[in-house]
């Protein structure tokens, strides 16, 4: 199979292009997605090649974007909505929770909402207020939505196509600090052969402790595992990939072998995904655990000013400190 080295952002662009080519009912809509190609250039060149009826520049009105997409989805289209930054999604939250998530149930299964809501999320780019947030728990908590996040160029390319092909509404979270990281991408493999959209993946095998992460923190967890290996400690890193539904099968198998688990995410710890994951791991693996499940998260404060965001974001040292604490029990 032909492979190319692409950044995560370019892989998303290639996946969107493939979806537009494959299905004429796919439309992309959002603020500056057309002529500009998006603020991160994820949709660069798509309006030029597919026209302004399929790659649509919208007004600065997130609620209007999502509401319009609901109507399009009901009429048989597959809209892909871009929310320009994570902190801009809240005006659309009413539409997402009240309409997108409930329409299938409200209609007793007669109406499908095959739409994707793309949200660049997380910190690490030195942005101003409302441009670096982690709202994943809001959506994972909302019944009727599916929530996924990619961590590598290959997953970005495959997962965006799988999400668009799904008949369910999917919130697709893109780790903006990883847009420029490169990796090998298979561009011509059948989508049916791609790794399942809602399945976790072992990113690095290990024997001594399990580290669970997703999105931007997968790279941080892998870096921590590399550092730990220099001290003779092998960490197994699992990329969760799907936040709703959560696939913890690989995590359960891993924790039953290692006896220790650390969950890492950028979002604040209070009622974050890590709390749910820790509860499920404890319920399923209680007799295998050598220590409590620990969490490494952002702090329970609004996202700070850019000049101090590195103090806020979980890093390699905080992950290794948590791993060390699991061995102290």
C-alpha positions as CSV (number, residue, x, y, z in Angstrom):
1,X,0.0,0.0,0.0
2,X,1.1,3.5,-0.8
3,X,2.1,5.5,2.3
4,X,3.0,9.1,2.8
5,X,4.5,11.1,5.7
6,X,1.9,13.6,6.7
7,X,1.2,15.9,9.6
8,X,-1.9,15.2,11.6
9,X,-3.5,18.3,10.0
10,X,-2.7,17.3,6.5
11,X,-4.0,13.8,7.2
12,X,-7.3,15.3,8.3
13,X,-7.4,17.3,5.1
14,X,-6.7,14.1,3.0
15,X,-9.5,12.3,4.9
16,X,-12.0,15.0,4.3
17,X,-11.1,15.1,0.6
18,X,-11.6,11.4,0.4
19,X,-15.0,11.6,2.0
20,X,-16.1,14.5,-0.3
21,X,-15.0,12.4,-3.3
22,X,-16.7,9.3,-2.1
23,X,-20.1,10.7,-1.3
24,X,-21.7,13.7,-3.0
25,X,-24.0,14.2,0.1
26,X,-21.0,15.2,2.2
27,X,-20.8,18.9,2.9
28,X,-18.4,20.9,5.0
29,X,-19.5,24.0,6.8
30,X,-18.0,26.4,9.2
31,X,-16.4,29.8,9.8
32,X,-13.6,30.5,7.2
33,X,-13.5,26.8,6.1
34,X,-13.8,27.7,2.4
35,X,-11.7,30.5,0.9
36,X,-9.3,30.6,3.9
37,X,-9.2,26.8,4.4
38,X,-9.8,27.2,8.2
39,X,-7.7,28.9,10.8
40,X,-5.5,25.8,11.0
41,X,-5.8,25.1,7.2
42,X,-7.4,21.7,7.8
43,X,-9.9,22.4,4.9
44,X,-7.3,24.1,2.7
45,X,-8.0,23.7,-1.1
46,X,-11.3,21.9,-0.6
47,X,-13.6,24.7,-1.6
48,X,-11.5,25.3,-4.7
49,X,-11.8,21.7,-5.8
50,X,-15.4,20.9,-4.7
51,X,-17.1,24.3,-4.9
52,X,-18.9,26.6,-2.5
53,X,-22.0,24.5,-2.4
54,X,-20.1,21.7,-0.7
55,X,-17.5,23.6,1.4
56,X,-19.5,26.4,2.8
57,X,-18.3,29.6,4.6
58,X,-20.9,30.3,7.3
59,X,-21.6,33.4,9.4
60,X,-20.0,33.7,12.9
61,X,-22.9,31.9,14.5
62,X,-22.2,28.4,15.9
63,X,-25.8,27.7,16.9
64,X,-26.8,28.5,13.3
65,X,-24.1,26.2,11.9
66,X,-25.3,23.2,14.0
67,X,-29.0,24.0,13.5
68,X,-28.6,24.2,9.8
69,X,-26.6,21.0,9.8
70,X,-29.5,19.2,11.6
71,X,-31.9,20.1,8.8
72,X,-29.4,19.0,6.2
73,X,-28.9,15.7,8.0
74,X,-32.6,15.0,8.2
75,X,-32.8,15.7,4.4
76,X,-30.1,13.0,3.7
77,X,-26.9,15.0,3.6
78,X,-23.9,14.3,5.7
79,X,-22.8,17.6,7.1
80,X,-19.3,18.1,8.7
81,X,-19.4,21.2,10.9
82,X,-16.2,22.9,12.0
83,X,-16.2,24.7,15.3
84,X,-13.2,27.1,14.9
85,X,-12.0,26.7,18.5
86,X,-13.0,24.6,21.4
87,X,-14.2,27.6,23.4
88,X,-16.5,28.7,20.6
89,X,-18.7,25.6,20.9
90,X,-20.9,26.8,23.8
91,X,-23.3,28.9,21.7
92,X,-24.0,25.6,19.8
93,X,-24.3,23.5,23.0
94,X,-28.1,23.9,23.1
95,X,-28.5,22.7,19.5
96,X,-26.1,19.8,20.1
97,X,-27.7,18.6,23.4
98,X,-31.4,19.4,22.6
99,X,-31.6,18.5,18.9
100,X,-28.5,16.6,17.6
101,X,-28.3,14.1,20.5
102,X,-32.1,13.5,20.9
103,X,-33.5,13.5,17.4
104,X,-33.0,9.8,16.8
105,X,-34.7,8.9,20.1
106,X,-37.4,11.5,19.7
107,X,-38.4,10.0,16.4
108,X,-38.4,6.4,17.8
109,X,-35.5,5.6,15.5
110,X,-37.1,6.9,12.3
111,X,-34.7,9.8,11.9
112,X,-31.0,9.6,11.7
113,X,-28.6,12.5,12.2
114,X,-25.4,11.5,10.3
115,X,-23.3,14.6,11.1
116,X,-19.8,15.2,12.4
117,X,-18.9,18.2,14.6
118,X,-15.2,18.8,14.4
119,X,-13.7,20.7,17.4
120,X,-10.0,21.6,17.7
121,X,-9.4,21.2,21.5
122,X,-6.8,21.4,24.2
123,X,-3.9,23.8,24.9
124,X,-0.3,24.1,24.2
125,X,-0.4,26.6,21.3
126,X,0.0,29.9,23.3
127,X,-3.6,31.0,22.5
128,X,-5.7,33.6,24.2
129,X,-8.9,33.1,26.3
130,X,-11.6,30.8,24.9
131,X,-9.0,29.2,22.5
132,X,-7.6,26.4,24.7
133,X,-10.2,24.3,26.4
134,X,-11.1,20.7,26.9
135,X,-14.9,20.3,26.7
136,X,-15.0,16.6,26.0
137,X,-16.8,15.6,29.3
138,X,-19.8,17.7,28.4
139,X,-20.3,15.7,25.2
140,X,-19.3,12.3,26.5
141,X,-21.9,12.8,29.3
142,X,-24.7,13.5,26.8
143,X,-26.6,10.4,25.8
144,X,-27.2,10.2,22.1
145,X,-23.8,11.5,21.1
146,X,-20.7,9.6,20.2
147,X,-17.3,11.3,20.9
148,X,-13.9,10.3,19.4
149,X,-10.5,11.9,19.3
150,X,-7.4,11.1,17.2
151,X,-3.8,11.2,18.3
152,X,-1.8,10.3,15.2
153,X,-1.9,11.1,11.5
154,X,-3.0,7.6,10.5
155,X,-5.9,7.7,13.0
156,X,-6.8,11.3,11.9
157,X,-7.1,10.1,8.3
158,X,-9.1,7.0,9.0
159,X,-11.2,8.2,11.8
160,X,-12.6,11.3,10.1
161,X,-13.8,9.2,7.2
162,X,-15.3,6.6,9.5
163,X,-17.1,9.3,11.5
164,X,-18.5,10.9,8.3
165,X,-19.7,7.5,7.1
166,X,-21.5,6.8,10.4
167,X,-25.2,7.3,10.7
168,X,-24.8,8.6,14.2
169,X,-23.9,12.2,15.3
170,X,-20.3,12.3,16.3
171,X,-18.2,14.9,18.1
172,X,-14.8,14.7,16.5
173,X,-12.1,16.2,18.8
174,X,-8.8,17.2,17.2
175,X,-5.8,17.8,19.4
176,X,-4.7,21.2,18.0
177,X,-1.2,21.1,19.6
178,X,-0.5,17.9,17.6
179,X,-1.7,19.3,14.2
180,X,2.0,19.6,13.0
181,X,3.3,16.3,14.2
182,X,4.2,13.9,11.4
183,X,3.6,10.2,10.8
184,X,3.2,7.5,8.2
185,X,-0.3,7.3,6.6
186,X,-1.7,4.6,4.4
187,X,-3.8,6.5,1.9
188,X,-5.2,3.8,-0.4
189,X,-6.3,1.1,2.0
190,X,-10.1,0.3,2.1
191,X,-11.9,2.0,4.9
192,X,-13.4,-1.3,5.9
193,X,-10.0,-2.5,6.9
194,X,-9.2,0.5,9.1
195,X,-9.0,0.0,12.9
196,X,-12.5,0.2,14.4
197,X,-13.6,3.7,15.2
198,X,-14.8,3.0,18.7
199,X,-12.0,0.8,19.9
200,X,-9.0,1.6,22.0
201,X,-5.5,0.7,20.9
202,X,-2.3,-0.3,22.7
203,X,0.1,2.5,21.6
204,X,3.1,0.9,23.5
205,X,3.2,-2.5,25.2
206,X,4.6,-2.7,28.7
207,X,4.5,-4.9,31.8
208,X,4.9,-2.7,34.9
209,X,2.1,-0.1,34.9
210,X,-0.7,1.0,32.6
211,X,-1.1,4.6,31.4
212,X,-4.4,5.5,29.7
213,X,-4.6,8.6,27.6
214,X,-6.3,10.1,24.6
215,X,-5.9,12.9,22.1
216,X,-3.0,15.3,22.9
217,X,-1.9,13.4,26.0
218,X,-1.0,10.2,24.1
219,X,2.3,11.8,23.0
220,X,3.0,12.9,26.5
221,X,2.3,9.4,27.9
222,X,4.5,7.8,25.2
223,X,7.3,10.3,26.1
224,X,6.9,9.3,29.8
225,X,7.1,5.6,28.9
226,X,10.3,6.2,27.0
227,X,11.8,8.1,30.0
228,X,10.6,5.3,32.4
229,X,12.3,2.7,30.2
230,X,15.6,4.3,30.9
231,X,15.1,3.5,34.5
232,X,14.1,-0.1,33.8
233,X,10.3,0.4,34.1
234,X,8.1,-0.6,31.2
235,X,4.8,1.3,30.9
236,X,2.0,0.1,28.7
237,X,0.3,3.1,27.0
238,X,-3.2,2.8,25.7
239,X,-4.8,5.3,23.4
240,X,-8.5,5.3,24.2
241,X,-9.5,7.0,20.9
242,X,-13.3,6.7,21.7
243,X,-14.6,8.6,24.7
244,X,-18.2,7.7,24.2
245,X,-18.7,4.8,23.9
246,X,-15.7,4.0,26.1
247,X,-13.8,0.9,25.0
248,X,-11.9,-0.3,28.1
249,X,-11.4,-3.9,27.1
250,X,-7.7,-3.4,26.4
251,X,-7.3,-1.4,29.6
252,X,-8.9,-4.1,31.7
253,X,-6.6,-6.7,30.2
254,X,-3.6,-4.5,30.7
255,X,-4.4,-3.5,34.3
256,X,-5.0,-7.2,35.3
257,X,-1.4,-7.8,34.1
258,X,0.3,-4.7,35.5
259,X,-1.7,-4.1,38.7
260,X,-1.3,-0.3,38.3
261,X,-3.1,2.3,36.4
262,X,-2.7,6.1,35.7
263,X,-5.2,8.0,33.7
264,X,-4.0,11.2,31.9
265,X,-6.0,14.0,30.3
266,X,-5.8,17.8,29.9
267,X,-9.2,18.7,31.1
268,X,-9.8,19.5,34.8
269,X,-9.9,16.5,37.1
270,X,-13.3,17.2,38.8
271,X,-15.9,15.0,37.1
272,X,-13.6,14.6,34.1
273,X,-13.3,11.4,31.9
274,X,-10.6,10.2,34.3
275,X,-13.1,9.8,37.1
276,X,-15.4,7.6,35.1
277,X,-12.4,5.5,33.8
278,X,-11.0,5.1,37.2
279,X,-14.4,3.9,38.6
280,X,-14.8,1.3,35.8
281,X,-11.2,0.1,36.2
282,X,-11.7,-0.3,39.9
283,X,-15.0,-2.2,39.5
284,X,-13.6,-4.6,36.9
285,X,-10.0,-5.0,38.1
286,X,-10.3,-4.6,41.9
287,X,-8.6,-7.8,42.8
288,X,-5.7,-7.2,40.4
289,X,-4.9,-3.7,41.6
290,X,-1.8,-3.1,43.6
291,X,-2.6,0.5,44.2
292,X,-5.5,3.0,43.6
293,X,-6.1,4.2,40.1
294,X,-4.4,7.7,39.9
295,X,-5.3,10.6,37.7
296,X,-3.0,13.2,36.1
297,X,-5.1,16.1,34.8
298,X,-5.4,19.8,34.3
299,X,-6.3,21.8,37.4
300,X,-9.8,22.8,38.5
301,X,-9.5,26.4,37.3
302,X,-10.4,28.1,34.1
303,X,-7.7,27.7,31.5
304,X,-4.8,30.1,32.4
305,X,-3.1,32.8,30.4
306,X,-0.7,31.4,27.7
307,X,2.4,32.4,29.5
308,X,1.7,29.9,32.3
309,X,-0.1,27.2,30.4
310,X,2.9,24.8,30.6
311,X,2.4,24.9,34.4
312,X,-1.2,23.9,33.9
313,X,-0.8,21.1,31.3
314,X,0.1,17.6,32.4
315,X,3.6,16.8,31.4
316,X,6.1,14.0,31.4
317,X,7.2,14.7,35.0
318,X,3.7,14.7,36.4
319,X,2.9,11.4,34.7
320,X,6.1,9.8,36.0
321,X,5.4,11.1,39.5
322,X,2.0,9.4,39.4
323,X,3.6,6.2,38.2
324,X,6.1,6.4,41.1
325,X,3.2,6.9,43.5
326,X,1.5,3.7,42.3
327,X,4.6,1.8,43.2
328,X,4.7,3.4,46.7
329,X,1.6,1.5,47.9
